[in-house]
Amino acid sequence: MFNDTSSLATYLATRRSGKPREMIAPGPDDAVLDDILRLAMRTPDHGKLFPWRFVKISDRQAFGDLVKTAFLTANPDARPAQVEAAVAPALMAPTLIVLLHAPQESVKIPEWEQQLSTGAVAMNLLHAAQAHGFVASWITGWVAYDATITHALCQGRERIAGLFFIGSPARPLEERPRPEFEGVVRTFP
């Protein structure tokens, strides 16, 4: 993909997430999606524990129904417009992957390191989608923490690390504010 260091640096300097509501078809087909997930798995993982799992949401309407049920369970008096707004993200973008943090028992590897590995998989997922010519976005929100949804998607101690929307951009991606270098970098001592 990258012929030299400068093309990798250019890619990293220009990488952006797309907005799920602005993603259109096409999204990756099954073979390309599997390749994206395989690339995402090539991440630091102290102890080779693989403390993450993917859930492919193949039936978006069924997932939307799950989100609707969850929202109405938590908000039984919600107005129809509120329900529609809560469900809308579940149906955005052509492709949806849910990344789960799946901590593994280990006397040597603390859960914090396993969480970092899950985060690295998440970033690799964004990179892999873009490397295949798509845009992607990593979102959490209430859906990632809702008991009804986590019960449906997670097993054991798994938790939702994020929802990953993948598709094609409807328009050019916009730059967002970035931190000032001096505000986030310091030298020791």
C-alpha positions as CSV (number, residue, x, y, z in Angstrom):
1,M,0.0,0.0,0.0
2,F,2.8,2.4,0.9
3,N,5.8,2.6,-1.3
4,D,7.8,4.7,1.0
5,T,7.8,6.4,4.4
6,S,6.6,9.7,3.0
7,S,3.3,8.1,1.7
8,L,2.7,6.5,5.1
9,A,3.4,9.9,6.8
10,T,1.0,11.6,4.3
11,Y,-1.7,9.1,5.0
12,L,-1.4,9.5,8.8
13,A,-1.3,13.3,8.5
14,T,-4.5,13.3,6.5
15,R,-6.5,10.4,8.0
16,R,-10.0,11.4,9.0
17,S,-13.1,9.6,10.3
18,G,-16.3,10.0,8.3
19,K,-19.7,10.8,9.8
20,P,-21.9,7.8,9.8
21,R,-24.9,9.8,8.7
22,E,-23.0,10.9,5.6
23,M,-21.7,7.5,4.6
24,I,-23.3,6.0,1.5
25,A,-22.9,2.7,-0.5
26,P,-20.9,1.0,-1.4
27,G,-19.5,-0.5,1.7
28,P,-17.1,-3.4,1.8
29,D,-18.4,-6.7,0.5
30,D,-18.0,-9.8,2.7
31,A,-14.5,-10.7,1.4
32,V,-13.2,-7.2,1.8
33,L,-14.8,-6.8,5.2
34,D,-13.1,-10.0,6.4
35,D,-9.7,-8.7,5.1
36,I,-10.3,-5.4,7.0
37,L,-11.0,-7.4,10.2
38,R,-7.9,-9.5,9.7
39,L,-5.8,-6.4,9.3
40,A,-7.3,-4.9,12.4
41,M,-6.2,-8.0,14.4
42,R,-2.6,-7.3,13.6
43,T,-2.1,-5.3,16.7
44,P,0.1,-5.3,19.9
45,D,-1.3,-7.9,22.3
46,H,1.0,-8.6,25.3
47,G,0.6,-12.3,26.1
48,K,-1.3,-13.1,22.9
49,L,-4.6,-13.1,24.7
50,F,-6.7,-11.6,21.9
51,P,-8.8,-9.6,24.4
52,W,-11.2,-8.4,21.7
53,R,-14.0,-9.8,19.5
54,F,-15.9,-8.5,16.5
55,V,-19.7,-8.7,15.9
56,K,-20.8,-8.3,12.3
57,I,-24.2,-6.7,12.2
58,S,-25.6,-8.4,9.1
59,D,-29.3,-7.6,9.7
60,R,-29.4,-3.9,10.3
61,Q,-33.2,-3.9,10.7
62,A,-32.9,-6.5,13.5
63,F,-30.2,-4.4,15.2
64,G,-32.4,-1.3,14.8
65,D,-35.3,-3.2,16.5
66,L,-32.9,-4.2,19.3
67,V,-31.9,-0.5,19.7
68,K,-35.6,0.5,19.7
69,T,-36.4,-2.0,22.4
70,A,-33.5,-0.9,24.5
71,F,-34.4,2.8,24.2
72,L,-38.0,2.2,25.0
73,T,-37.1,0.0,28.0
74,A,-35.0,2.9,29.4
75,N,-37.4,5.6,28.2
76,P,-40.9,4.2,28.3
77,D,-42.5,7.6,27.9
78,A,-40.4,8.6,24.9
79,R,-42.1,10.5,22.1
80,P,-42.0,8.9,18.6
81,A,-39.5,11.5,17.4
82,Q,-37.1,10.6,20.2
83,V,-37.4,6.9,19.4
84,E,-36.7,7.6,15.7
85,A,-33.6,9.7,16.6
86,A,-32.4,7.0,19.0
87,V,-32.7,4.2,16.3
88,A,-31.4,6.2,13.3
89,P,-27.7,5.6,14.0
90,A,-28.2,1.9,14.0
91,L,-29.2,2.1,10.4
92,M,-26.5,4.5,9.2
93,A,-23.7,3.6,6.8
94,P,-23.6,0.5,4.7
95,T,-21.6,-1.6,7.2
96,L,-21.6,-1.9,10.9
97,I,-19.1,-3.8,13.1
98,V,-19.3,-3.9,16.9
99,L,-15.9,-4.3,18.6
100,L,-16.0,-6.0,22.0
101,H,-13.4,-5.8,24.7
102,A,-13.1,-9.4,25.9
103,P,-10.8,-9.5,28.9
104,Q,-9.0,-12.7,29.4
105,E,-7.9,-14.2,32.7
106,S,-4.1,-13.7,33.2
107,V,-1.8,-13.5,36.2
108,K,0.8,-11.7,34.0
109,I,-1.2,-9.3,31.8
110,P,-3.3,-6.7,33.6
111,E,-6.7,-5.8,32.2
112,W,-5.4,-2.3,31.5
113,E,-3.0,-3.7,28.9
114,Q,-5.8,-5.7,27.4
115,Q,-7.9,-2.6,27.1
116,L,-5.0,-0.9,25.3
117,S,-4.9,-3.8,22.9
118,T,-8.6,-3.4,22.2
119,G,-8.0,0.3,21.5
120,A,-5.2,-0.6,19.1
121,V,-7.5,-3.0,17.3
122,A,-10.0,-0.2,17.0
123,M,-7.5,2.2,15.4
124,N,-6.3,-0.6,13.1
125,L,-9.9,-1.1,12.0
126,L,-10.2,2.5,11.0
127,H,-6.9,2.3,9.1
128,A,-7.7,-0.9,7.4
129,A,-11.1,0.4,6.2
130,Q,-9.4,3.5,4.8
131,A,-6.7,1.4,3.2
132,H,-9.4,-0.4,1.3
133,G,-10.9,2.9,0.0
134,F,-13.6,3.4,2.5
135,V,-14.3,5.8,5.4
136,A,-15.0,4.7,8.9
137,S,-16.1,6.0,12.2
138,W,-15.7,4.8,15.8
139,I,-18.7,5.7,17.9
140,T,-19.9,4.7,21.4
141,G,-22.8,6.6,22.9
142,W,-25.6,5.2,25.0
143,V,-25.9,2.1,22.8
144,A,-22.4,0.9,23.9
145,Y,-23.5,1.0,27.6
146,D,-27.1,-0.2,27.5
147,A,-27.8,-3.4,29.4
148,T,-30.3,-4.7,26.8
149,I,-27.8,-4.3,23.9
150,T,-24.8,-5.6,25.8
151,H,-26.8,-8.6,26.9
152,A,-27.7,-9.3,23.2
153,L,-24.1,-8.9,21.9
154,C,-21.7,-9.7,24.7
155,Q,-20.7,-12.9,26.5
156,G,-19.2,-13.2,30.0
157,R,-17.2,-10.1,30.9
158,E,-17.2,-8.6,27.4
159,R,-18.1,-5.0,26.9
160,I,-18.8,-2.9,23.8
161,A,-15.7,-0.9,22.9
162,G,-17.4,0.8,20.0
163,L,-19.6,0.7,16.9
164,F,-17.7,1.0,13.7
165,F,-19.5,2.4,10.7
166,I,-17.9,1.8,7.3
167,G,-19.0,3.1,3.9
168,S,-18.2,5.6,1.1
169,P,-18.1,9.3,1.7
170,A,-21.1,11.3,0.4
171,R,-18.8,14.3,0.3
172,P,-15.2,15.2,1.1
173,L,-14.3,14.7,4.7
174,E,-13.7,17.9,6.7
175,E,-10.7,18.5,9.0
176,R,-11.5,18.8,12.7
177,P,-9.7,20.7,15.4
178,R,-6.5,19.0,16.5
179,P,-4.6,19.6,19.7
180,E,-1.7,22.0,19.9
181,F,1.5,20.0,20.0
182,E,2.8,21.9,23.0
183,G,-0.4,21.2,24.9
184,V,0.0,17.5,24.8
185,V,3.7,16.8,24.6
186,R,6.1,17.3,27.5
187,T,9.7,16.3,28.1
188,F,11.1,14.5,31.1
189,P,13.0,15.6,33.2
